[in-house]
Amino acid sequence: MPYDPARDPMRGHAASLTSPTRRLAAVTPADGADLPTYAKALWAFVPEDVAGGVGTVRITPVGAGDGESVDVLALPGLQPLPPCQVRRVWATGTSAGVHVYALVEG
């Protein structure tokens, strides 16, 4: 079934940082490669069996330089990461087994 604008009450609203996202995409972490569309925010799912019980997601915020990164810690379960636009999710430094999801507009 195709998209039906008559069923979309948010179709005419401008996107904002606090508005619901229009798209959600699974992220495959990659060193040196930006996301195809910069993320409005990220969510992470950390399975309970991740080593040490705490997952790490290494990111580059939109306003940071190419070599800059920040390690964000996440407890087991599904949770939002700190509100920050993200352009890169690194493979190196991101815990194996952590699932990352990007909230993107458009």
Contact map, one row per residue, 1 for C-alpha under 8 A:
1110000000000000000000000000000000000000000000000000000000000000000000000000000000000000000000000000000000
1111000000000000000000000000000000000000000000000000000000000000000000000000000000000000000000000000000000
1111100000000000000000000000000000000000000000000000000000000000000000000000000000000000000000000000000000
0111111100000000000000000000000000000000000000000000000000000000000000000000000000000000000000000000000000
0011111110100000000000000000000000000000000000000000000000000000000000000000000000000000000000000000000000
0001111110000000000000000000000000000000000000000000000000000000000000000000000000000000000000000000000000
0001111110000000000000000000000000000000000000000000000000000000000000000000000000000000000000000000000000
0001111111100000000000000000000000000000000000000000000000000000000000000000000000000000000000000000000000
0000111111110000000000000000000000000000000000000000000000000000000000000000000000000000000000000000000000
0000000111111000000000000000000000000000000000000000000000000000000000000000000000000000000000000000000000
0000100111111000000000000000000000000000000000000000000000000000000000000000000000000000000000000000000000
0000000011111100000000000000000000000000000000000000000000000000000000000000000000000000000000000000000000
0000000001111110000000000000000000000000000000000000000000000000000000000000000000000000000000000000000000
0000000000011111000000000000000000000000000000000000000000000000000000000000000000000000000000000000000000
0000000000001111101010000000000000000000000000000000000000000000000000000000000000000000000000000000000010
0000000000000111111000000000000000000000000000000000000000000000000000000000000000000000000000000000000000
0000000000000011111000000000000000000001000000000000000000000000000000000000000000000000000000000000000000
0000000000000001111100000000000000000000000000000000000000000000000000000000000000000000000000000000000000
0000000000000011111110000000000000000000000000000000000000000000000000000000000000000000000000000000000000
0000000000000000011111000000000000000000000000000000000000000000000000000000000000000000000000000000000000
0000000000000010001111110000000000000000000000000000000000000000000000000000000000000000000000000000001110
0000000000000000000111110000000000000000000000000000000000000000000000000000000000000000000000000000001111
0000000000000000000011111000000000000000000000000000000000000000000000000000000000000000000000000000001111
0000000000000000000011111100000000000000000000000000000000000000000000000000000000000000000000000000111100
0000000000000000000000111110000000000000000000000000000000000000000000000000000000000000000000000000111100
0000000000000000000000011111000000000000000000000000000000000000000000000000000000000000000000000011110000
0000000000000000000000001111100000100000000000000000000000000000000000000000000000000000100000000011110000
0000000000000000000000000111110000000000000000000000000000000000000000000000000000000000101000000001000000
0000000000000000000000000011111000000000000000000000000000000000000000000000000000000001111001000000000000
0000000000000000000000000001111111000000000000000000000000000000000000000000000000000001111100000000000000
0000000000000000000000000000111110000000000000000000000000000000000000000000000000000000111100000000000000
0000000000000000000000000000011111000000000000000000000000000000010000000000000000000001010000000000000000
0000000000000000000000000000011111100000000000000000000000000000000000000000000000000001000000000000000000
0000000000000000000000000000010111110100000000000000000000000000000000000000000000000011100000000000000000
0000000000000000000000000010000011111110000000000000000000000000000000000000000000000011100000000000000000
0000000000000000000000000000000001111100000000000000000000000000000000000000000000000000000000000000000000
0000000000000000000000000000000000111110000000000000000000000000000000000000000000000010000000000000000100
0000000000000000000000000000000001111111000000000000000000000100000000000000000000001111000000000000000100
0000000000000000000000000000000000101111110000000000000000000000000000000000000000001110000000000000011110
0000000000000000100000000000000000000111110000000000000000000000000000000000000000011100000000000000011110
0000000000000000000000000000000000000011111000000000000000000000000000000000000111111100000000000000011100
0000000000000000000000000000000000000011111100000000000000000000000000000000000111110100000000000001111000
0000000000000000000000000000000000000000111110000000000000000000000000000000011110000000000000000001111000
0000000000000000000000000000000000000000011111000000000000000000000000000100111110000000000000000111100000
0000000000000000000000000000000000000000001111100000000000000000000000000001111000000000000000000111000000
0000000000000000000000000000000000000000000111110100011000000000000000000111110000000000000000001110000000
0000000000000000000000000000000000000000000011111100000000000000000000000001100000000000000000001100000000
0000000000000000000000000000000000000000000001111100100000000000000000000001100000000000000000000000000000
0000000000000000000000000000000000000000000000111110100000000000000000000000000000000000000000000000000000
0000000000000000000000000000000000000000000001111111111000000000000000000000000000000000000000111100000000
0000000000000000000000000000000000000000000000001111111000000000000000000000000000000000000000000000000000
0000000000000000000000000000000000000000000000000111111000000000000000000000000000000000000000000000000000
0000000000000000000000000000000000000000000000011111111000000000000000000011000000000000000000000000000000
0000000000000000000000000000000000000000000001000111111100000000000000001111000000000000000000000000000000
0000000000000000000000000000000000000000000001000111111110000000000000001111000000000000000001100100000000
0000000000000000000000000000000000000000000000000000011111000000000000111100000000000000000011100100000000
0000000000000000000000000000000000000000000000000000001111100000000000111100000000000000110011100100000000
0000000000000000000000000000000000000000000000000000000111110000000011110000000000000000111111000000000000
0000000000000000000000000000000000000000000000000000000011111000000011110000000000000111110000000000000000
0000000000000000000000000000000000000000000000000000000001111101110111000000000000000111110000000000000000
0000000000000000000000000000000000000000000000000000000000111111000011000000000000011111000000000000000000
0000000000000000000000000000000000000100000000000000000000011111000000000000000000001110000000000000000000
0000000000000000000000000000000000000000000000000000000000001111100000000000000000000000000000000000000000
0000000000000000000000000000000000000000000000000000000000011111110110000000000000000000000000000000000000
0000000000000000000000000000000000000000000000000000000000010011111100000000000000000000000000000000000000
0000000000000000000000000000000100000000000000000000000000010001111100000000000000000000000000000000000000
0000000000000000000000000000000000000000000000000000000000000000111110000000000000000000000000000000000000
0000000000000000000000000000000000000000000000000000000000010001111111000000000000000000000000000000000000
0000000000000000000000000000000000000000000000000000000001111001001111100000000000000000000000000000000000
0000000000000000000000000000000000000000000000000000000001111000000111110000000000000000000000000000000000
0000000000000000000000000000000000000000000000000000000111100000000011111000000000000000000011000000000000
0000000000000000000000000000000000000000000000000000000111100000000001111100000010000000000000000000000000
0000000000000000000000000000000000000000000000000000011110000000000000111110000000000000000000000000000000
0000000000000000000000000000000000000000000101000000011110000000000000011111001010000000000000000000000000
0000000000000000000000000000000000000000000001000000111000000000000000001111100000000000000000000000000000
0000000000000000000000000000000000000000000011110000111000000000000000000111110000000000000000000000000000
0000000000000000000000000000000000000000000111110000000000000000000000000011111000000000000000000000000000
0000000000000000000000000000000000000000001111000000000000000000000000000001111100000000000000000000000000
0000000000000000000000000000000000000000001110000000000000000000000000000100111110000000000000000000000000
0000000000000000000000000000000000000000111100000000000000000000000000000000011111100000000000000000000000
0000000000000000000000000000000000000000111100000000000000000000000000010100001111110000000000000000000000
0000000000000000000000000000000000000000110000000000000000000000000000000000000111110000000000000000000000
0000000000000000000000000000000000000000110000000000000000000000000000000000000111111000000000000000000000
0000000000000000000000000000000000000001110000000000000000001000000000000000000011111100000000000000000000
0000000000000000000000000000000000000111100000000000000000001100000000000000000000111110000000000000000000
0000000000000000000000000000000000000111110000000000000000111100000000000000000000011111100000000000000000
0000000000000000000000000000000001101110000000000000000000111100000000000000000000001111100000000000000000
0000000000000000000000000000110111100100000000000000000000111000000000000000000000000111110000000000000000
0000000000000000000000000011111001100000000000000000000011110000000000000000000000000111111001000000000000
0000000000000000000000000000111100000000000000000000000011110000000000000000000000000001111111000000000000
0000000000000000000000000001111000000000000000000000000001000000000000000000000000000000111111000000000000
0000000000000000000000000000011000000000000000000000000001000000000000000000000000000000011111000000000000
0000000000000000000000000000000000000000000000000000000111000000000000100000000000000000011111100000000000
0000000000000000000000000000100000000000000000000000001111000000000000100000000000000000111111110100000000
0000000000000000000000000000000000000000000000000100001110000000000000000000000000000000000011111100000000
0000000000000000000000000000000000000000000000000100000000000000000000000000000000000000000001111100000000
0000000000000000000000000000000000000000000001100100000000000000000000000000000000000000000000111110000000
0000000000000000000000000000000000000000000111100100001110000000000000000000000000000000000001111111000000
0000000000000000000000000110000000000000000111000000000000000000000000000000000000000000000000001111100000
0000000000000000000000000111000000000000011110000000000000000000000000000000000000000000000000000111110000
0000000000000000000000011110000000000000011100000000000000000000000000000000000000000000000000000011111000
0000000000000000000000011110000000000011111000000000000000000000000000000000000000000000000000000001111100
0000000000000000000011111000000000000011111000000000000000000000000000000000000000000000000000000000111110
0000000000000000000011111000000000001111100000000000000000000000000000000000000000000000000000000000011111
0000000000000010000011100000000000000011000000000000000000000000000000000000000000000000000000000000001111
0000000000000000000001100000000000000000000000000000000000000000000000000000000000000000000000000000000111
